[in-house]
Amino acid sequence: MKSLKDHLKTKHIEIFLSEIAVGDPPKTDAHFFEASSIPYPDGDLPKEVRG
């Protein structure tokens, strides 16, 4: 959730929100999922993620 909240504070989101506020935005559904741990599909994280 922190990543989402941080993302919603970025400049491009600010621009997006100001643009859709001008017109009549389409109906939108949002679904949020949260997980504390998800194993990587192949079992190991890629080296770029491991650091």
CHARMM internal coordinates of N, CA and C (Angstrom, degrees):
IC EDIT
DIST 1 N 1 CA 1.4520
DIST 1 CA 1 C 1.5309
ANGL 1 N 1 CA 1 C 110.63
DIST 1 C 2 N 1.3264
ANGL 1 CA 1 C 2 N 117.31
DIHE 1 N 1 CA 1 C 2 N -33.58
DIST 2 N 2 CA 1.4561
ANGL 1 C 2 N 2 CA 119.39
DIHE 1 CA 1 C 2 N 2 CA 178.99
DIST 2 CA 2 C 1.5246
ANGL 2 N 2 CA 2 C 110.38
DIHE 1 C 2 N 2 CA 2 C -61.64
DIST 2 C 3 N 1.3316
ANGL 2 CA 2 C 3 N 117.16
DIHE 2 N 2 CA 2 C 3 N -42.81
DIST 3 N 3 CA 1.4646
ANGL 2 C 3 N 3 CA 120.37
DIHE 2 CA 2 C 3 N 3 CA 178.85
DIST 3 CA 3 C 1.5196
ANGL 3 N 3 CA 3 C 111.11
DIHE 2 C 3 N 3 CA 3 C -60.53
DIST 3 C 4 N 1.3168
ANGL 3 CA 3 C 4 N 117.16
DIHE 3 N 3 CA 3 C 4 N -41.97
DIST 4 N 4 CA 1.4609
ANGL 3 C 4 N 4 CA 120.90
DIHE 3 CA 3 C 4 N 4 CA 178.67
DIST 4 CA 4 C 1.5220
ANGL 4 N 4 CA 4 C 110.19
DIHE 3 C 4 N 4 CA 4 C -64.46
DIST 4 C 5 N 1.3223
ANGL 4 CA 4 C 5 N 116.98
DIHE 4 N 4 CA 4 C 5 N -46.96
DIST 5 N 5 CA 1.4607
ANGL 4 C 5 N 5 CA 120.33
DIHE 4 CA 4 C 5 N 5 CA 179.91
DIST 5 CA 5 C 1.5243
ANGL 5 N 5 CA 5 C 110.98
DIHE 4 C 5 N 5 CA 5 C -61.03
DIST 5 C 6 N 1.3250
ANGL 5 CA 5 C 6 N 117.59
DIHE 5 N 5 CA 5 C 6 N -41.26
DIST 6 N 6 CA 1.4643
ANGL 5 C 6 N 6 CA 121.10
DIHE 5 CA 5 C 6 N 6 CA 177.04
DIST 6 CA 6 C 1.5215
ANGL 6 N 6 CA 6 C 110.85
DIHE 5 C 6 N 6 CA 6 C -63.28
DIST 6 C 7 N 1.3240
ANGL 6 CA 6 C 7 N 117.00
DIHE 6 N 6 CA 6 C 7 N -42.08
DIST 7 N 7 CA 1.4631
ANGL 6 C 7 N 7 CA 121.77
DIHE 6 CA 6 C 7 N 7 CA 179.35
DIST 7 CA 7 C 1.5248
ANGL 7 N 7 CA 7 C 111.36
DIHE 6 C 7 N 7 CA 7 C -61.80
DIST 7 C 8 N 1.3233
ANGL 7 CA 7 C 8 N 116.40
DIHE 7 N 7 CA 7 C 8 N -39.14
DIST 8 N 8 CA 1.4601
ANGL 7 C 8 N 8 CA 120.12
DIHE 7 CA 7 C 8 N 8 CA -178.68
DIST 8 CA 8 C 1.5282
ANGL 8 N 8 CA 8 C 112.55
DIHE 7 C 8 N 8 CA 8 C -68.78
DIST 8 C 9 N 1.3274
ANGL 8 CA 8 C 9 N 117.85
DIHE 8 N 8 CA 8 C 9 N -10.49
DIST 9 N 9 CA 1.4670
ANGL 8 C 9 N 9 CA 122.71
DIHE 8 CA 8 C 9 N 9 CA 177.91
DIST 9 CA 9 C 1.5350
ANGL 9 N 9 CA 9 C 112.34
DIHE 8 C 9 N 9 CA 9 C -95.77
DIST 9 C 10 N 1.3385
ANGL 9 CA 9 C 10 N 118.61
DIHE 9 N 9 CA 9 C 10 N 0.00
DIST 10 N 10 CA 1.4539
ANGL 9 C 10 N 10 CA 121.03
DIHE 9 CA 9 C 10 N 10 CA -175.89
DIST 10 CA 10 C 1.5340
ANGL 10 N 10 CA 10 C 111.27
DIHE 9 C 10 N 10 CA 10 C -77.87
DIST 10 C 11 N 1.3322
ANGL 10 CA 10 C 11 N 115.32
DIHE 10 N 10 CA 10 C 11 N 159.52
DIST 11 N 11 CA 1.4652
ANGL 10 C 11 N 11 CA 122.10
DIHE 10 CA 10 C 11 N 11 CA -176.57
DIST 11 CA 11 C 1.5288
ANGL 11 N 11 CA 11 C 112.03
DIHE 10 C 11 N 11 CA 11 C -59.58
DIST 11 C 12 N 1.3429
ANGL 11 CA 11 C 12 N 117.61
DIHE 11 N 11 CA 11 C 12 N -42.60
DIST 12 N 12 CA 1.4696
ANGL 11 C 12 N 12 CA 117.89
DIHE 11 CA 11 C 12 N 12 CA -177.30
DIST 12 CA 12 C 1.5166
ANGL 12 N 12 CA 12 C 112.02
DIHE 11 C 12 N 12 CA 12 C -66.56
DIST 12 C 13 N 1.3146
ANGL 12 CA 12 C 13 N 118.55
DIHE 12 N 12 CA 12 C 13 N -29.74
DIST 13 N 13 CA 1.4723
ANGL 12 C 13 N 13 CA 120.69
DIHE 12 CA 12 C 13 N 13 CA 175.81
DIST 13 CA 13 C 1.5298
ANGL 13 N 13 CA 13 C 109.57
DIHE 12 C 13 N 13 CA 13 C -71.74
DIST 13 C 14 N 1.3258
ANGL 13 CA 13 C 14 N 116.42
DIHE 13 N 13 CA 13 C 14 N -39.19
DIST 14 N 14 CA 1.4623
ANGL 13 C 14 N 14 CA 120.46
DIHE 13 CA 13 C 14 N 14 CA 176.35
DIST 14 CA 14 C 1.5344
ANGL 14 N 14 CA 14 C 110.17
DIHE 13 C 14 N 14 CA 14 C -58.72
DIST 14 C 15 N 1.3270
ANGL 14 CA 14 C 15 N 116.76
DIHE 14 N 14 CA 14 C 15 N -44.90
DIST 15 N 15 CA 1.4633
ANGL 14 C 15 N 15 CA 121.30
DIHE 14 CA 14 C 15 N 15 CA 178.36
DIST 15 CA 15 C 1.5275
ANGL 15 N 15 CA 15 C 110.42
DIHE 14 C 15 N 15 CA 15 C -64.04
DIST 15 C 16 N 1.3252
ANGL 15 CA 15 C 16 N 117.02
DIHE 15 N 15 CA 15 C 16 N -46.32
DIST 16 N 16 CA 1.4656
ANGL 15 C 16 N 16 CA 121.61
DIHE 15 CA 15 C 16 N 16 CA 179.30
DIST 16 CA 16 C 1.5278
ANGL 16 N 16 CA 16 C 111.09
DIHE 15 C 16 N 16 CA 16 C -57.30
DIST 16 C 17 N 1.3233
ANGL 16 CA 16 C 17 N 117.09
DIHE 16 N 16 CA 16 C 17 N -47.59
DIST 17 N 17 CA 1.4642
ANGL 16 C 17 N 17 CA 120.58
DIHE 16 CA 16 C 17 N 17 CA -178.38
DIST 17 CA 17 C 1.5255
ANGL 17 N 17 CA 17 C 111.82
DIHE 16 C 17 N 17 CA 17 C -64.73
DIST 17 C 18 N 1.3369
ANGL 17 CA 17 C 18 N 116.72
DIHE 17 N 17 CA 17 C 18 N -37.96
DIST 18 N 18 CA 1.4708
ANGL 17 C 18 N 18 CA 118.75
DIHE 17 CA 17 C 18 N 18 CA 178.63
DIST 18 CA 18 C 1.5281
ANGL 18 N 18 CA 18 C 110.76
DIHE 17 C 18 N 18 CA 18 C -67.84
DIST 18 C 19 N 1.3300
ANGL 18 CA 18 C 19 N 117.09
DIHE 18 N 18 CA 18 C 19 N -35.08
DIST 19 N 19 CA 1.4707
ANGL 18 C 19 N 19 CA 120.92
DIHE 18 CA 18 C 19 N 19 CA 179.18
DIST 19 CA 19 C 1.5259
ANGL 19 N 19 CA 19 C 112.17
DIHE 18 C 19 N 19 CA 19 C -68.71
DIST 19 C 20 N 1.3280
ANGL 19 CA 19 C 20 N 117.62
DIHE 19 N 19 CA 19 C 20 N -43.21
DIST 20 N 20 CA 1.4725
ANGL 19 C 20 N 20 CA 118.28
DIHE 19 CA 19 C 20 N 20 CA -178.62
DIST 20 CA 20 C 1.5241
ANGL 20 N 20 CA 20 C 111.80
DIHE 19 C 20 N 20 CA 20 C -75.84
DIST 20 C 21 N 1.3375
ANGL 20 CA 20 C 21 N 117.43
DIHE 20 N 20 CA 20 C 21 N -18.89
DIST 21 N 21 CA 1.4643
ANGL 20 C 21 N 21 CA 120.39
DIHE 20 CA 20 C 21 N 21 CA 178.14
DIST 21 CA 21 C 1.5238
ANGL 21 N 21 CA 21 C 111.25
DIHE 20 C 21 N 21 CA 21 C -69.99
DIST 21 C 22 N 1.3354
ANGL 21 CA 21 C 22 N 117.54
DIHE 21 N 21 CA 21 C 22 N -22.58
DIST 22 N 22 CA 1.4602
ANGL 21 C 22 N 22 CA 122.47
DIHE 21 CA 21 C 22 N 22 CA -177.76
DIST 22 CA 22 C 1.5325
ANGL 22 N 22 CA 22 C 111.47
DIHE 21 C 22 N 22 CA 22 C -72.08
DIST 22 C 23 N 1.3042
ANGL 22 CA 22 C 23 N 117.10
DIHE 22 N 22 CA 22 C 23 N -38.48
DIST 23 N 23 CA 1.4617
ANGL 22 C 23 N 23 CA 120.66
DIHE 22 CA 22 C 23 N 23 CA -175.76
DIST 23 CA 23 C 1.5101
ANGL 23 N 23 CA 23 C 112.08
DIHE 22 C 23 N 23 CA 23 C -106.80
DIST 23 C 24 N 1.3087
ANGL 23 CA 23 C 24 N 114.73
DIHE 23 N 23 CA 23 C 24 N -155.88
DIST 24 N 24 CA 1.4583
ANGL 23 C 24 N 24 CA 122.38
DIHE 23 CA 23 C 24 N 24 CA 178.24
DIST 24 CA 24 C 1.5259
ANGL 24 N 24 CA 24 C 106.93
DIHE 23 C 24 N 24 CA 24 C -108.94
DIST 24 C 25 N 1.3353
ANGL 24 CA 24 C 25 N 117.69
DIHE 24 N 24 CA 24 C 25 N 93.15
DIST 25 N 25 CA 1.4696
ANGL 24 C 25 N 25 CA 119.44
DIHE 24 CA 24 C 25 N 25 CA -174.86
DIST 25 CA 25 C 1.5297
ANGL 25 N 25 CA 25 C 112.09
DIHE 24 C 25 N 25 CA 25 C -64.79
DIST 25 C 26 N 1.3137
ANGL 25 CA 25 C 26 N 116.59
DIHE 25 N 25 CA 25 C 26 N 149.96
DIST 26 N 26 CA 1.4761
ANGL 25 C 26 N 26 CA 119.71
DIHE 25 CA 25 C 26 N 26 CA 178.57
DIST 26 CA 26 C 1.5216
ANGL 26 N 26 CA 26 C 110.61
DIHE 25 C 26 N 26 CA 26 C -68.31
DIST 26 C 27 N 1.3162
ANGL 26 CA 26 C 27 N 115.45
DIHE 26 N 26 CA 26 C 27 N 155.98
DIST 27 N 27 CA 1.4601
ANGL 26 C 27 N 27 CA 120.79
DIHE 26 CA 26 C 27 N 27 CA 175.86
DIST 27 CA 27 C 1.5276
ANGL 27 N 27 CA 27 C 108.19
DIHE 26 C 27 N 27 CA 27 C -62.77
DIST 27 C 28 N 1.3111
ANGL 27 CA 27 C 28 N 116.19
DIHE 27 N 27 CA 27 C 28 N 133.43
DIST 28 N 28 CA 1.4587
ANGL 27 C 28 N 28 CA 120.86
DIHE 27 CA 27 C 28 N 28 CA -177.09
DIST 28 CA 28 C 1.5192
ANGL 28 N 28 CA 28 C 109.91
DIHE 27 C 28 N 28 CA 28 C -131.78
DIST 28 C 29 N 1.3003
ANGL 28 CA 28 C 29 N 116.32
DIHE 28 N 28 CA 28 C 29 N 136.19
DIST 29 N 29 CA 1.4564
ANGL 28 C 29 N 29 CA 122.05
DIHE 28 CA 28 C 29 N 29 CA 173.06
DIST 29 CA 29 C 1.5187
ANGL 29 N 29 CA 29 C 108.01
DIHE 28 C 29 N 29 CA 29 C -106.60
DIST 29 C 30 N 1.3087
ANGL 29 CA 29 C 30 N 117.12
DIHE 29 N 29 CA 29 C 30 N 138.04
DIST 30 N 30 CA 1.4674
ANGL 29 C 30 N 30 CA 120.97
DIHE 29 CA 29 C 30 N 30 CA 177.18
DIST 30 CA 30 C 1.5191
ANGL 30 N 30 CA 30 C 108.16
DIHE 29 C 30 N 30 CA 30 C -123.69
DIST 30 C 31 N 1.2975
ANGL 30 CA 30 C 31 N 115.36
DIHE 30 N 30 CA 30 C 31 N 137.06
DIST 31 N 31 CA 1.4630
ANGL 30 C 31 N 31 CA 121.43
DIHE 30 CA 30 C 31 N 31 CA 178.37
DIST 31 CA 31 C 1.5241
ANGL 31 N 31 CA 31 C 107.78
DIHE 30 C 31 N 31 CA 31 C -121.60
DIST 31 C 32 N 1.2941
ANGL 31 CA 31 C 32 N 117.06
DIHE 31 N 31 CA 31 C 32 N 131.59
DIST 32 N 32 CA 1.4589
ANGL 31 C 32 N 32 CA 121.85
DIHE 31 CA 31 C 32 N 32 CA -178.95
DIST 32 CA 32 C 1.5225
ANGL 32 N 32 CA 32 C 109.31
DIHE 31 C 32 N 32 CA 32 C -118.61
DIST 32 C 33 N 1.3030
ANGL 32 CA 32 C 33 N 115.79
DIHE 32 N 32 CA 32 C 33 N 136.83
DIST 33 N 33 CA 1.4481
ANGL 32 C 33 N 33 CA 122.84
DIHE 32 CA 32 C 33 N 33 CA 178.15
DIST 33 CA 33 C 1.5245
ANGL 33 N 33 CA 33 C 107.49
DIHE 32 C 33 N 33 CA 33 C -128.89
DIST 33 C 34 N 1.2898
ANGL 33 CA 33 C 34 N 116.66
DIHE 33 N 33 CA 33 C 34 N 142.62
DIST 34 N 34 CA 1.4510
ANGL 33 C 34 N 34 CA 120.31
DIHE 33 CA 33 C 34 N 34 CA 178.69
DIST 34 CA 34 C 1.5233
ANGL 34 N 34 CA 34 C 108.67
DIHE 33 C 34 N 34 CA 34 C -133.27
DIST 34 C 35 N 1.2971
ANGL 34 CA 34 C 35 N 115.79
DIHE 34 N 34 CA 34 C 35 N 138.80
DIST 35 N 35 CA 1.4620
ANGL 34 C 35 N 35 CA 121.03
DIHE 34 CA 34 C 35 N 35 CA 178.30
DIST 35 CA 35 C 1.5178
ANGL 35 N 35 CA 35 C 108.38
DIHE 34 C 35 N 35 CA 35 C -139.10
DIST 35 C 36 N 1.2937
ANGL 35 CA 35 C 36 N 116.12
DIHE 35 N 35 CA 35 C 36 N 144.63
DIST 36 N 36 CA 1.4595
ANGL 35 C 36 N 36 CA 118.74
DIHE 35 CA 35 C 36 N 36 CA 179.40
DIST 36 CA 36 C 1.5242
ANGL 36 N 36 CA 36 C 111.23
DIHE 35 C 36 N 36 CA 36 C -89.27
DIST 36 C 37 N 1.3219
ANGL 36 CA 36 C 37 N 117.37
DIHE 36 N 36 CA 36 C 37 N -23.59
DIST 37 N 37 CA 1.4585
ANGL 36 C 37 N 37 CA 119.64
DIHE 36 CA 36 C 37 N 37 CA -179.74
DIST 37 CA 37 C 1.5220
ANGL 37 N 37 CA 37 C 109.10
DIHE 36 C 37 N 37 CA 37 C -157.46
DIST 37 C 38 N 1.3213
ANGL 37 CA 37 C 38 N 115.17
DIHE 37 N 37 CA 37 C 38 N 129.14
DIST 38 N 38 CA 1.4544
ANGL 37 C 38 N 38 CA 120.57
DIHE 37 CA 37 C 38 N 38 CA 177.65
DIST 38 CA 38 C 1.5250
ANGL 38 N 38 CA 38 C 107.38
DIHE 37 C 38 N 38 CA 38 C -132.34
DIST 38 C 39 N 1.3320
ANGL 38 CA 38 C 39 N 118.65
DIHE 38 N 38 CA 38 C 39 N 120.76
DIST 39 N 39 CA 1.4616
ANGL 38 C 39 N 39 CA 119.16
DIHE 38 CA 38 C 39 N 39 CA 177.88
DIST 39 CA 39 C 1.5284
ANGL 39 N 39 CA 39 C 110.23
DIHE 38 C 39 N 39 CA 39 C -68.85
DIST 39 C 40 N 1.3194
ANGL 39 CA 39 C 40 N 116.44
DIHE 39 N 39 CA 39 C 40 N 143.25
DIST 40 N 40 CA 1.4562
ANGL 39 C 40 N 40 CA 120.61
DIHE 39 CA 39 C 40 N 40 CA 177.01
DIST 40 CA 40 C 1.5314
ANGL 40 N 40 CA 40 C 108.36
DIHE 39 C 40 N 40 CA 40 C -65.19
DIST 40 C 41 N 1.3361
ANGL 40 CA 40 C 41 N 118.81
DIHE 40 N 40 CA 40 C 41 N 140.46
DIST 41 N 41 CA 1.4766
ANGL 40 C 41 N 41 CA 120.94
DIHE 40 CA 40 C 41 N 41 CA -174.28
DIST 41 CA 41 C 1.5313
ANGL 41 N 41 CA 41 C 114.82
DIHE 40 C 41 N 41 CA 41 C -52.60
DIST 41 C 42 N 1.3332
ANGL 41 CA 41 C 42 N 118.02
DIHE 41 N 41 CA 41 C 42 N -37.35
DIST 42 N 42 CA 1.4676
ANGL 41 C 42 N 42 CA 119.89
DIHE 41 CA 41 C 42 N 42 CA -179.28
DIST 42 CA 42 C 1.5270
ANGL 42 N 42 CA 42 C 112.65
DIHE 41 C 42 N 42 CA 42 C -90.77
DIST 42 C 43 N 1.3137
ANGL 42 CA 42 C 43 N 117.34
DIHE 42 N 42 CA 42 C 43 N 4.43
DIST 43 N 43 CA 1.4600
ANGL 42 C 43 N 43 CA 120.79
DIHE 42 CA 42 C 43 N 43 CA 178.04
DIST 43 CA 43 C 1.5047
ANGL 43 N 43 CA 43 C 114.85
DIHE 42 C 43 N 43 CA 43 C 97.79
DIST 43 C 44 N 1.3320
ANGL 43 CA 43 C 44 N 119.35
DIHE 43 N 43 CA 43 C 44 N -38.32
DIST 44 N 44 CA 1.4539
ANGL 43 C 44 N 44 CA 122.50
DIHE 43 CA 43 C 44 N 44 CA 179.88
DIST 44 CA 44 C 1.5225
ANGL 44 N 44 CA 44 C 110.18
DIHE 43 C 44 N 44 CA 44 C -116.96
DIST 44 C 45 N 1.3163
ANGL 44 CA 44 C 45 N 115.87
DIHE 44 N 44 CA 44 C 45 N 145.11
DIST 45 N 45 CA 1.4556
ANGL 44 C 45 N 45 CA 120.16
DIHE 44 CA 44 C 45 N 45 CA 175.13
DIST 45 CA 45 C 1.5243
ANGL 45 N 45 CA 45 C 109.55
DIHE 44 C 45 N 45 CA 45 C -72.66
DIST 45 C 46 N 1.3157
ANGL 45 CA 45 C 46 N 117.52
DIHE 45 N 45 CA 45 C 46 N 146.70
DIST 46 N 46 CA 1.4542
ANGL 45 C 46 N 46 CA 119.81
DIHE 45 CA 45 C 46 N 46 CA 175.48
DIST 46 CA 46 C 1.5287
ANGL 46 N 46 CA 46 C 110.24
DIHE 45 C 46 N 46 CA 46 C -62.52
DIST 46 C 47 N 1.3268
ANGL 46 CA 46 C 47 N 117.81
DIHE 46 N 46 CA 46 C 47 N 152.59
DIST 47 N 47 CA 1.4579
ANGL 46 C 47 N 47 CA 120.59
DIHE 46 CA 46 C 47 N 47 CA -176.14
DIST 47 CA 47 C 1.5253
ANGL 47 N 47 CA 47 C 111.76
DIHE 46 C 47 N 47 CA 47 C -60.31
DIST 47 C 48 N 1.3521
ANGL 47 CA 47 C 48 N 118.40
DIHE 47 N 47 CA 47 C 48 N -29.73
DIST 48 N 48 CA 1.4601
ANGL 47 C 48 N 48 CA 121.02
DIHE 47 CA 47 C 48 N 48 CA 178.46
DIST 48 CA 48 C 1.5211
ANGL 48 N 48 CA 48 C 111.64
DIHE 47 C 48 N 48 CA 48 C -64.10
DIST 48 C 49 N 1.3260
ANGL 48 CA 48 C 49 N 116.53
DIHE 48 N 48 CA 48 C 49 N -31.39
DIST 49 N 49 CA 1.4615
ANGL 48 C 49 N 49 CA 121.33
DIHE 48 CA 48 C 49 N 49 CA -179.18
DIST 49 CA 49 C 1.5281
ANGL 49 N 49 CA 49 C 110.67
DIHE 48 C 49 N 49 CA 49 C -83.97
DIST 49 C 50 N 1.3434
ANGL 49 CA 49 C 50 N 116.32
DIHE 49 N 49 CA 49 C 50 N -37.29
DIST 50 N 50 CA 1.4586
ANGL 49 C 50 N 50 CA 120.45
DIHE 49 CA 49 C 50 N 50 CA -179.83
DIST 50 CA 50 C 1.5165
ANGL 50 N 50 CA 50 C 112.54
DIHE 49 C 50 N 50 CA 50 C -64.17
DIST 50 C 51 N 1.3308
ANGL 50 CA 50 C 51 N 117.09
DIHE 50 N 50 CA 50 C 51 N -32.33
DIST 51 N 51 CA 1.4760
ANGL 50 C 51 N 51 CA 121.46
DIHE 50 CA 50 C 51 N 51 CA 178.99
DIST 51 CA 51 C 1.4914
ANGL 51 N 51 CA 51 C 114.29
DIHE 50 C 51 N 51 CA 51 C 84.74
END
COOR INIT
IC SEED 1 N 1 CA 1 C
IC BUILD
